[in-house]
Amino acid sequence: MQLIAYILIYPILWLVSILPFRLLYALSDVLYFFLYQVFGYRTSTVKTNLKLVFPKKSDDEIKVITKQFYHHLCDMIVESIKSMTISEAEMKKRYRFTNVELINDLGKKQRSIVLMCAHYGSWEWIFILQTYIKHKGYAIYKRLANKYFDKLVKGIRAKYNSHLITTKETFTVLEKTQKKGELTINGFASDQSPKINKAYHWNEFMGIKVPMHTGAELLAKKLDMAVVFFRVKRLKRGYYETTFETITENPREHKDYEITDKFFSLVEKQIIEAPQYYLWTHKRWKHKDKAPN
């Protein structure tokens, strides 16, 4: 069944990916109509999340942010499909870096990097970073259920010398690269909600006490990697700008969870500036009622 699904769906994805951007975003508008207006995909989750973290905003303000969010979500969906065939030159034009020298300076110091980000703005095209730096790229991800689509996604990332590894593989793989003397840059989307039985650290995120993923910090300390945050700004439709910020070059000098807390404070700042670009469909605050006193 997995192969049949792949054979049926792949040609559609490929045809979408070769559309010029003007038609691609017209398709996104159609997708928005069905996803938001017709089916109401996770609208209750989105509105609940927004009302929870922005209690002072009116219903009209929440509605505006919700609509803006769904427009952006649909753009991201078609942009991720576009990744199948987009040229390197086109991606570089649309996804720019303001201070890539920060990464290269760490490389000159022979420092591998834990690169922390949130589900904000656009993270699908960050892999073009590999064309500007010498670090070997890894991204921690959840393996897709369909092995054929999983292979497809890995192949797309590999175009720019990036490699996807699962959470279980992370420490083993990166420890081996370190022993070989390889410089690596390792991407973590660290704003997700951990399983409650692995909730080792709780703190406030957008004013609500929640469990926080600490894997990126723990790995940085174990392997003594610098920690860098990347902030994404949407300039206009289909164009993004990314800025790097060093959280620390010496993670072992920090108290437990200090790095994680710093990361979440940076995420909060960009959400407050433009909330419509955060991934509100995730149940990020689902464990709030289980917070320890």
N, C-alpha and C positions, 0 to 999 in steps of 0.2 A: 504493500500500500504506500509506503514511503516513496518508493521509486515512481509509482504511478502519479502521486501527487506532485513530485518534482517535475516529471515529464510534462504534466499539464500546466503547471504554474510558471515554470522557468521561461518559456517563450513569451508569456505575457509580460513578465518582469523585464526581459531583455528589450521588448518593443517599447515599453515605457521608458527605459533607460536611454534610448537613442533619440527621444523626443527633444526638440530644441527647448530651451528654458521657458520661452513664452508659452508654449503648449503644455509644458510640464506643470507650470503654475496654474494654468487654466484647469488642468486635471485636478490639481490640489483643491481648487475652489469647488469643484464638483464633489470631491471626496469630503470636504467640509460640510456641504449640504447634507449628505447622507449620514456621515458620522455623528454630527452634532444635531442637525435639525430633524432628521428622520429617525435615526436609531437611538440618539441620546447616549452614545457610548460613554459610560462611566461618569455621566454628568452629575449624578448625586454625589459621587466621591469627590469630584473636582470642587463642587460648591461647598460641600462639607469642609474640605481642607481649607479653602479660601476664607470661609466664615470663621473657622477656628483660629487661624493665624492673623487675620485682619478683622478683629471684632468691631472696630470702629468704622469700618467701611459700610456704606449703605448697600441695600439690595441692588440698586442700579449700578453702583460701582463694581460690585461683585459680578454682575451680569456682563458688564463691559470687559472685564479682565477674562472672564470665562470664554467669551466669544473670541477675543484676541488670542487666547491660549490655543483654542481648537484650530484657528487658522494657522498658527505657527506649528502645531503638531502635524497637521496635514502637509505642510511644507517640508517638515523634517522627514516624513514618510517617503515622499517622492524624491527628496534629495538623497536619501539612503539608497533608493533604487538606482538613482542616477550614478551612484558610485561604481556600478558595474562597468560602465563604459566611458565615464568622464575622463578627459585627457588630463595629464599632469599640469599642463599650462593653464587650462581652464580652472582647475581646482586651486592653483596658486593665485589666480586672479581673484577668486571668490573667498578664499580662506587665508587671511594674512596674519602675520605675526609682527608685533610691534617691537619685541626685544628678544629675538631668538639668540642673541649673543649671550644672554644669561645662561642658557643651556650649554652653549659652546665653551663658555668660561669655566663651567663646572667640569666639562670634559677635559680641559687643559689641566685641571687639578686632579685628574684621574678619579673623578667622583661619579659613581653610578647614581641614578635618581629614581625616587618614588614620585611619580607625577599624579597628584590628586586633583580630581575634578568632581563637579556635581552634574546631575542631569539638568543642565541649564544651557540655554542658547542653542548650541550645536556641538555635539561631540562626534558626529559621524565622520567629519572630514579632518579631524585632528591628525590622522595618520600621514597626511602630507608633510608633517613636521620632519619625517625621516629623510626627506630630500635636502634638508638644511643642516642636519647634524650628523655626527659620527657614531653616536650611541646606537646600539642595536635595540629595537623596540619590542616590548612585550605589553600586551593588554590582558588584564584578567577579566574573564567573561564566564557566563553560564552557557554550557554546551546546549545547542539546539536539539530538540527531540528528533527531528528528521536529519539523519546523518548526511544526506545529500545536500540539503541547504546549509548544514553546518560546514561542510567542505567548501561550498560556494563562498560563504562569508569569510572563511579563513583565506581563501584564494584572493579575494578582493583586498584584504588587509596586507597580504604578503607582497602585493605589487610595490609597496613602498618600504619593504624590509621590516614590516611589523608582524608579530606572531601572536596568536591568541592562545592563552593557556588558562586552564580552569583553576579555581581556588585551590583544589587539592594538589595540583601540580606545581603551584607557584614557588614554594620554598625550595623544593628539590631542584627545579629547573634553574632558578636564579642562584642557588648556592653553587651549582656546577659551573655556571658562566663566570661567577666570581673567582672560582678556583683556576679557571682558564685565563684569568686576567682580562676578560672582556668587559667593556663599558656598556651598561644597559640603562634604558629609560623605561619605566614600568608603570603603566597607566592603571589607576584605580578610580572607579566611580564610587566614592565613599559615602554618599549621602543616603544610601538605602537603609531600610530598617533590618537589623539582624534578627535572626530567630531568637525568641524569648529565652531559650535555654543557653544562648550564647551572648546574652546581654551582660557584658562585664562592666560597662560604663554607661551611666545615665547623665544627661545634662540637658539644658534647655536649648531647643532649636526653634526659632521663630516664636519664642515665649512659651513653648510647651515642653515639658520634661519628657524626654524619649530616650530609648536605648540607642547607642551609636556604634557604628562599625569601627573597630579599632585595628583591623588587619593591616592596613597600610602603615600605621605607626609601628606596630609590632615588627613587621618585616624590615622597616627602615632601621630599627634599633638592632635587630638580630644581624643584619648584613651591613650595618653602618653606611647607609645610603643617605644622600642629601634628600630633602623633601621640598618639592616645589608645587605650588598651586597654579592652575591656569584658569584665567577669567575670560569668558567669551562675551563679546558685545555684538549684537546684531546691528549692522550699519543700515541695511535696507534688505528687501526681499532677496534672498539668495547670496548675500554678502555678509561675512563675519570677520571680526578682528579679535585676535587672541593675545593676551598679555600674561607673562609669567611673573610670579612673585615667589621668592624664596621664603619658605617657612623656617627652615633651618638647614645648615650644612653639617651640623653635628647633633644628630638626633639623640645620642646617648647622654647628652648633657641635660636633657629635659626630663621633668617629672613625668610619671605615668599619665597618659591621656592629655597632656598639655598640648601636644601637636594636633591631636584630634579636635580638641576644643578650638584651637586657632583656625583650623580648616573650616569648621562650621560657622565661625564668626565671619569668615570671608565669604562663605556661601550666602549667609543671611544678608550681607551688604548688597550683593548683586540682585538678590530676590527683591529686596525692598526698593531698589532703584527701578526695576522693570519686572514686576511679578509675572507678567504674561508669558515669559520665556522659561519658566520652571515647569518641570514635568508633574503637574498636579494630579494626573490620573493614578499615580501610585499611592497606596495607603501608608504614607510615611509616618503618620501619627497614630497608627492602629493600636499601639501598645501603651498609649499615654495613661490609661486607667490602671496599669500594672506597675507604675513607677514606685520605687521604694520611697519611704518617708525620709 
